[in-house]
């Protein structure tokens, strides 16, 4: 009964898989296993072989890269109904995982073993179409991230990250340090931006969270970035503001 419940939740999160050819669907259902991760658990280490095609049913994982100096930057997050673009890439190319993945909250995953994944990619046009279509969408999102890191200023990226992380009540349940890790910066720089925005009435910081008070101001922040950078960057902030 437990398996039936999990299968229903899985297919509700990934409805395209319910439309596979009968033989492919039967093989998929018979091979997929369900795994749980607790908050903070490591899903993949850098350099690890990808042994499963992983689908997130609930919770969220964080995929990040660490530089030689120990600086982190978040590449993307995987939430309910999503797969991991780097895992898919590793399975297709046979390469080890190039980053690290950890659970940000308790996670329920459906894991399809690599050998069955490869077999279905050959035998099932519908499965292949789903995987490659999903992979293309995720790859486009990853390219957008690279573009943002390369060309957008840290303050603009911080404004976007706060809006993306804020819940319906405008609460971002992250510390300044966690935001710094997400953006590949350091806490001191993030705190300086947030302090200025708090003075302007845009946000309010409290222990372990940030409250968005003026979404419109953050959403239209681009024209104001020069003014705020002038306030914050005299003297210049230094190389740590590059985001990596």
N, C-alpha and C positions, 0 to 999 in steps of 0.2 A: 504493500500500500504506500509506503514511504517513497519507493522508487516511482510509482505512478504519479504521485503528487509532484515530485521533483521534475519528472519528465513534462508534466503539464506546465509547470512554471517555466521551464526551459523553452518549450516550444511557443509559449505565449510571448517570451522575450525575443525569440528568433523565429517569427512566423514563416519566413521563407523556407525553413528546413522542413516544415510540415508538408510542403508541396513537392518534395522530392519524389522521384520515381519509386514505386513500391519496393523494389529490391534494395535500392540505395537507402531508403528511409529505414528499412528493416536492419540493414547493416549498421547504420548510424546509431539507431536506438540500442542495438545489442552491444556496441563497442564503447559508447560514451560512459564515462564515470563522473561522479559528482564529488567535488572537493570543497572543503571550507578552509578559509584562512582567517585568523584573528588579526585585529588591528596591530600593525607593526611587523607581522610575519613577512618573510621574504618569499616572493613568488618565483623570481629568477635572479640568479647572480650573473654579473658580467662574465662572459666566457663560457657560460653553461650551455650545453646542448639542449635545443628545444625538442622535447619529446611528445608534446601534445599541441593540438589546435585548441586554444582556450577561449571559451565564451563566458562572459560575465553575466550572471543572472541577477545578482544583487550585490550591493556594496560598491567599493571603488578601489582601484589600484593606482599607484603613482609610478610612472616610468621616468627615471632620471639618469643623468650622466654625471660622472665625477671627473674633474680635471686632475692632472698630475699634482697640482698644488693643494688638492682637497676641496676645491670649490665645486658645489653642486649646481645643476640647473635642471628644472623639470622639463621633460620633453612633451609629455601629454599625460592625461588621465584616462582610465578605462572604467566606464560605469555600466549600469544595467543595459542589456541589449547590445553591447559593444564587444568587439574583439581587439586584439593587440596587433597593430600593424607590424611591429618588429618581430613578433612571434611568427606571423604569417610569412614575412620575408625570410626569416631563418629557415622555416620549414621548406619553402620553395627552393631556396638557394643552397640549403645544407650548411649554413654558416652558424657559428655560435652566437648567443644573444649578446649584442654589443653594448648593453646598458644594464641597469638594475631595476627591478620591479618589486615594490612593497605594497602591502595592504594599508590603505588609509582608514578603512573601516572594515568591520567584519564582512567577509566576502564569500559568496557562493558561486562556484565555477562549474561549468560543464567542460570536461576535458576529453577530446577525441584523440586517441593514440596516433602518432605520426604515421605508422604503417597503414592504418585505415584511412587517414587523411589522404595519403598519396594514392591509394587504391581508388577512392571515390573521386579524386580529381581526374583520374583517367576514365573511369567507368560511368560517371554520372554528369551529363552536361548541365543539369540544373544545379548540382552542388558546385561544379566548377564555375558556373556563371555567378553564383552567389558569392563565392570566395573571392574571385577576381574583381567583381564589382565593389564589394565591401573593401577590399584591399586598395582599390583605386581611390575611393572616397577618403580613406584614412591617410593614404599617402599625400593626397592634396592638402589635407589638414596639417600634416607634418611639414610640408613645404612652406605653408603659410607661417608656421612657427619659425622656421629658419629665416624667412624673409623679415619677420618681426624682430627677431633677435639681432639680425644684421643691420637693419635700417631704422628701427624705431628706438627712440630714446628710452632710458630706463624709467623715467617718470611717467611717460605715456603708457608703457607696458604695465606699470604698477596700477595705473588707473583702470586699465582694461581688466587686469587680473582681479581687482577688487570687485568690479561690477560682475564679472563672471562667477565669482565665488559667493557673492551675497545671496542669502536666502530671501524668501518672500517678505520677511520683516527687515531686510537690509542688513542682516548680521553676517559678517565674515568670521567664521569660527577658526581663525588662525592667528598665531602670534606674529610679531614683526620678524622674528627669526625664520619662521616657516615661510613667510612671503619672500624673504631674502633667498632662501634655498630654492624656492620655485623659480625665481627670476635670475638666479646665478649671481647674486650680489651679496652684500654683507648687511647685517642688521642695522648698523649705525646709519648707513645711507638711506635705507628704507624708513627708519625712524625720523630722519630729518624731513623727508617728503611728507610723511603722515602728520608730523607736528605742524608743518606749514598749512596743510589742508585742514587740519583741525582748527587752526587759528582763523582760517577763512570760512569756517562753518560747514565744510563739506563732509567731514567724517568726525567720529568721536571714538577714541581708543579707550579700551578698558582691559583688564587682565585677561589675556587669552583670546580676545576678540576685537573686532572693529565694527562700528555701526556706521552705515552710510546714511548721511543726513540729507545730501543733495545729489541725487542720482544724475540729474540733468547737468550739473556742473562737471561731474566726472565724465559723463558721456560726451560732452562738448569740450573736453579738456584740451584738445590739440591746439586751438588758437591761443590758449593761455599758457602753454608750456614754456614759451620764451620768458615770460614775466616771472614765472615761478623758478625757472632755472637761474635767472639773474639773481633772485633772492637767495637761492641755495648754493650757488656755485661760485661765490666770491669769498675766499680763493677757490680755484677749481677743485672739484671733488676728487680728482685723481683717477687712475686706471681702473679702480674697482667698480666704477659706474658703467663700465662697458658691458656688464652682464655676464662676463666670463673670465 
